[in-house]
Amino acid sequence: MAAAIEVEGLEKRYDGVPAVDIPHLRVEPHTTLALIGPSGCGKSTLLRLVIGLLRPDRGVVRIGGTTMEPATRRALRLRCGYVIQEGGLFPHLTAEGNVAIVARDLGWERARIEARMGELADLTHLTRAMLSRYPAELSGGQRQRVALMRALMLDPEVLLLDEPLAALDPMIRSGLQDELRDLFRRLRKTALFVTHDIAEAAHVGDEIALLRQGRIVQRGTFEDLVRRPADPFVTEFIRAQRPLLPLEETSP
């Protein structure tokens, strides 16, 4: 189950400066769009606008054809899974308590919660023993898996992930990049995936959108950005990450 994400004429300003200014963006069902760009370019703000945590100054967000507005906001949020930076787990709840918090609030029966918990534990390679621990008792990679389980608990149509792997060491991060890519392909959700890392964006996303000062400079595949840059900034951004990429991949 997946839904398209659409924005039209979307703008959000702070002190008169545009944090997001996107005339049109559509993410097709079952695809993953990686959002990349320098710090402060509007990636995280765009996610918050999509899920309704921020109200735009103008423009609209639609999920599955339904416009995000006060009357629809709660229902649309329940159709989205959201992983915030560094996971955002509640430290006073066990991993299982974090994963089940919204389902319990919605009145799910215990048996239904237990069944879904088992499915997600298998999907994310966590044991039930790990789910009885508190976040401080888990490794960084385990906490990220728990955050992903929480985002998937209600079987959402849309996934929004805000730099979910940024705080992890390179070895753990590499393994989780593979797992996320495989999970996206297996579940076929519609996903927006925020990262600073162009190699990660190319590995995980079906397409990449490079942002600068709240605007999309170019959208396409990794090869499009490397071989057919729409703007000198595209090449400049990619070359700045050259040490992380094979040299032949950054040659024009």
C-alpha positions in Angstrom: 0.0 0.0 0.0 1.5 3.4 -1.1 0.3 6.9 -1.9 1.7 9.6 -4.0 3.2 12.7 -2.3 2.5 16.0 -4.1 3.3 19.6 -3.3 2.1 22.6 -5.3 3.3 26.2 -4.8 4.8 25.3 -1.4 6.5 28.1 0.5 7.7 28.5 4.0 9.6 31.6 5.1 11.5 32.6 8.3 12.2 36.3 8.8 11.4 36.8 5.1 13.9 34.3 3.9 12.5 31.2 2.0 13.3 28.0 3.8 11.2 26.0 1.2 10.1 27.4 -2.1 9.0 24.5 -4.4 6.5 25.2 -7.2 5.8 21.5 -7.9 7.0 18.1 -6.6 5.5 14.7 -7.0 6.8 11.4 -5.6 5.1 8.5 -7.3 3.8 5.6 -5.3 6.3 2.9 -4.5 9.3 5.1 -5.1 12.0 6.6 -2.9 13.2 10.2 -3.5 16.4 11.1 -1.7 16.6 14.7 -0.6 20.1 16.0 -0.4 21.8 19.4 -0.1 23.9 21.5 2.3 22.8 22.2 5.9 20.0 24.7 6.0 18.8 24.1 2.4 15.2 23.1 3.5 15.3 19.3 3.5 14.0 18.7 7.0 11.6 21.7 6.7 10.1 20.0 3.6 9.5 16.8 5.6 7.8 18.7 8.4 5.5 20.4 5.9 4.6 17.1 4.3 3.6 15.5 7.5 1.8 18.6 8.8 4.1 19.6 11.7 4.6 23.0 10.0 2.0 25.0 8.2 3.1 26.5 4.9 2.9 30.2 4.2 1.3 29.3 0.9 0.8 26.2 -1.2 -0.6 22.8 -0.6 0.6 19.3 0.3 -1.4 16.2 -0.8 -1.0 12.6 0.3 -2.8 10.1 -1.8 -4.8 13.0 -3.4 -6.0 14.3 0.0 -4.9 17.9 0.9 -3.2 18.4 4.2 -5.4 20.9 6.2 -6.7 21.1 9.8 -9.6 18.8 9.1 -7.5 16.1 7.5 -4.2 16.5 9.4 -4.6 13.7 12.0 -5.9 11.2 9.5 -3.1 11.9 7.0 -0.4 11.7 9.7 -1.6 8.2 10.6 -0.9 7.3 6.9 2.7 8.4 7.3 5.6 6.9 9.2 8.2 9.5 10.3 11.8 8.8 11.5 13.3 12.0 13.0 17.0 12.8 13.3 18.7 10.4 15.8 15.5 8.4 16.1 13.8 10.5 18.8 13.0 7.5 21.1 11.4 8.3 24.5 14.1 7.3 27.0 11.5 6.3 29.7 9.9 3.7 27.5 11.3 0.3 26.4 11.9 -0.2 22.8 8.7 -2.1 22.6 6.9 0.7 24.4 8.3 3.2 21.8 7.2 1.1 18.9 3.6 0.5 20.2 2.9 3.9 21.6 0.6 5.1 18.8 -1.1 1.7 18.3 -2.0 1.7 22.0 -3.3 5.2 21.8 -5.5 4.1 18.9 -6.9 1.2 21.0 -5.3 -1.7 19.2 -5.8 -5.0 21.0 -2.8 -6.6 22.7 -2.8 -9.6 20.3 -2.7 -7.3 17.3 0.1 -5.3 18.7 2.1 -8.5 19.6 1.6 -9.9 16.1 2.7 -6.7 14.4 5.7 -6.3 16.8 6.8 -9.8 15.8 6.6 -9.0 12.0 8.6 -5.8 12.4 11.2 -7.4 14.7 11.8 -10.0 12.0 11.9 -7.3 9.3 14.5 -5.2 11.2 16.5 -8.1 12.6 15.9 -7.3 16.3 15.2 -10.0 18.9 12.3 -9.8 21.3 14.9 -9.5 24.1 16.3 -6.3 22.6 12.8 -4.9 22.5 12.5 -5.2 26.3 15.5 -2.8 26.7 15.5 0.9 27.2 17.0 3.1 24.5 20.1 3.8 26.6 20.7 0.1 26.7 20.8 -0.3 22.9 23.5 0.5 20.3 23.1 3.3 17.8 22.1 0.9 15.1 19.6 -0.9 17.3 18.0 2.4 18.2 17.6 3.3 14.5 16.0 0.0 13.9 13.5 0.6 16.7 12.8 4.1 15.3 12.1 2.4 11.9 9.8 -0.2 13.6 7.8 2.7 15.2 7.5 4.4 11.9 6.2 1.2 10.3 3.9 0.1 13.1 0.7 1.3 11.5 1.7 0.0 8.0 1.8 3.5 6.6 1.5 4.4 2.9 4.3 7.0 3.1 7.7 7.0 4.9 9.5 10.2 5.8 13.1 9.7 7.1 15.2 12.6 8.3 18.9 11.6 8.2 18.2 8.3 9.9 21.8 7.1 9.6 23.7 10.3 10.2 24.9 9.6 13.7 26.2 6.1 13.1 29.8 5.0 12.6 30.7 4.1 9.0 30.6 0.3 9.3 27.1 0.3 10.9 25.9 2.9 8.6 27.0 1.0 5.5 25.1 -2.1 6.6 22.0 -0.2 7.4 22.1 1.5 4.0 21.8 -1.9 2.4 19.0 -2.9 4.7 17.1 0.3 4.0 17.4 0.0 0.3 16.2 -3.7 0.4 13.4 -2.7 2.8 12.1 0.0 0.5 12.1 -2.4 -2.4 10.4 -5.1 -0.4 7.7 -2.9 1.2 7.2 -0.7 -1.8 6.2 2.4 0.2 6.4 5.9 -1.1 9.4 7.5 0.7 11.2 10.8 1.2 14.7 10.1 2.5 16.9 13.0 3.7 20.7 12.7 3.8 23.8 14.8 3.4 25.6 12.0 1.7 25.4 11.8 -2.1 26.7 8.2 -2.2 24.0 7.2 0.4 21.3 9.0 -1.7 22.4 7.2 -4.8 22.4 3.8 -3.0 19.1 4.2 -1.3 17.0 6.4 -3.6 15.4 5.7 -6.9 15.9 9.4 -7.7 17.8 12.3 -6.0 16.6 15.9 -5.5 19.4 18.3 -4.8 18.2 21.4 -2.8 19.8 24.8 -2.3 18.2 27.7 -0.4 14.9 25.9 -0.2 14.6 25.2 -4.0 15.2 22.1 -6.0 18.2 22.7 -8.2 18.0 19.3 -10.0 16.1 16.1 -9.8 17.1 12.9 -11.4 19.3 9.8 -11.1 22.8 9.9 -9.7 24.0 9.6 -13.3 21.9 12.6 -14.3 23.5 14.8 -11.7 27.0 13.6 -12.5 26.8 13.5 -16.3 24.1 16.2 -17.0 24.3 18.8 -14.2 21.6 21.4 -14.5 23.6 24.1 -12.7 27.3 24.6 -11.7 26.3 24.1 -8.0 25.3 20.5 -8.8 28.9 19.7 -9.9 30.3 21.7 -7.1 28.3 19.8 -4.5 29.2 16.4 -5.9 32.9 17.3 -6.2 33.0 18.4 -2.6 32.2 14.8 -1.7 34.7 13.3 -4.1 36.8 11.6 -1.3 33.7 9.5 -0.5 33.1 8.3 -4.1 35.1 6.4 -6.7 36.9 8.9 -8.9 35.4 7.6 -12.1 31.9 8.3 -10.8 32.6 12.0 -10.4 34.3 12.5 -13.7 32.1 14.6 -16.1 
